Amino acid sequence: MPPPANTRRAPSPPDGGWGWVVVFGAFVSIGFAYAFPKGIAIFFKEIQGFFGTSYSEVTWVSSIMLATTYGVGPISSILVNRYGSRPVVMFGGLLCGIGMVSAAFCTSIMQLYICVGFITGLGLALNLQPSVIMIGKYFLKRRPIANGLAMAGSPVMLCTLAPLNQFLFDSFGWRGSFLILGAILLNCCVAGALFRPIGPGTASVKTQVTGEEKGALKQEVTEDAMEISSPTNLPMKNKTEEEGDRDCCEKINRYLDFSLFKHRGFLIYLIGNVLMFLGFFAPIIFLAPYAKHTGIDEYSAAFLLSILAIVDIVARPATGIIANSKWVRPRIQYFFSFSIAFNGVCHLLCPLASSYTGLVIYSVFFGLAFGMVCAMLFETLMDLVGAARFTSAVGLVTIAECCTILLGPPIGGMLIDTFGDYKYMFVKCGVVMVLAGTFLFIMNYYNYRVLAKEEKERKAREEDPKTVRTENEGRNNWIKETTQDGPELEPLREEQAGPKKEVNGIREV
């Protein structure tokens, strides 16, 4: 007896229960993925002196790590679809540990690019996307709150890593610090072990239908072999090859839904975010070196990152609660656009902060703006494309964003090397962020207007009986015309109907 039809459906998100344990695991994984590339900026000034490199050269370490974290998004999404989130995150944690331990023995800046930038970045990529995907599977109604809590892992980790890295450097040097950090990153394996797959009934359904599917498969194979061996069915070979090519494309599209590039809201989000990331990470990477450049001591400079992170801790859950409210959630894209522009304004005002007090004020507002953007970064994407297409959307977005993520910090380093002043880097980032926020606000306004117009037209067509009757009459006339084409089309019709008769096993007279 076949199983009920509803057993094949994907289970609905529980919105709680073990989901909160998953949020904790995502809190750890996302925290390391976002905070680690910024936290190692504490070592940049010393690494620069050790290898005798410029600002732009040493910032490539964080840039490659961030670009790899985002650029490997599609591969991470494919692995999650194939193996699930738990093994992918655990393997990513292992790569992170291997990368940082290997970096402790590097003898050139190029080796650091490979070990810290690529290997560790690859491990962080395998932590980031699966964690976000698991939250989408466990939560629906409380998803903004869950995302806000999980994203709060980034400021918590940054708040911890900034003074910890400075302490490790003073005690063990940058090589010993990298060894210890490699051991700490292995905790991502523990976080991944908490990602229990949702829907255990899926395996039992597959087991129940295995016998019937095998029998049906054997029957289909036998029929196909008989049809292929028949001389009258030789033209079917070309059709089979075409279907094989189509199946290959469908398999690729199952892992990465390229039809999203026809989605208007997705394209608006993609363009705005690609522009935004050109100035998103550089200010936080250069904040501590900028403070040291102005004469502030090392621990006070590292404490600026802790202040930013503490404000960020409060900002992310608060933003999630606000975004989940009935007033904001229907127009969450506007809130996201405002957050990006707010970031840009903070960076434009940063050069006015000439004292430590001014930098503390900048860190507070920057932490608030940074937390607002990060809390809504994936929620706004899921709001546009839905949970079903979110896995593919994350993969496609991250690989598009990796180019500007890779170039942003080195461009800032080049401006510092050229002018000998950090203010031009902050101004560049501020202008880019304001432009990105303005673009998203205007284009989302246009998108909302078009969606409202399309919805109004759809309701009008449903309510108008004449439109429905006209569509049905047109369909009936088309069917009538195709059945009265005359005897000259009879051979073509018989050729098209022949394979269908044989496949379905129906003999018509």
ZIVENUR-V61340 format. One record per helix or strand of 2 or more residues. SS is the DSSP state (a for helix, b for strand). FROM is the first residue (numbers start at 1). LEN is the number of residues. Records with the same first field share a line. If there is no record, write none. Layout:
BEGIN
SS=FROM-LEN + FROM-LEN
END
This chain:
BEGIN
a=5-4 + 19-33 + 55-17 + 73-11 + 85-19 + 109-30 + 143-43 + 187-7 + 201-29 + 231-3 + 236-20 + 258-5 + 264-13 + 282-12 + 298-26 + 329-22 + 356-30 + 390-30 + 423-41 + 465-19 + 487-18
END
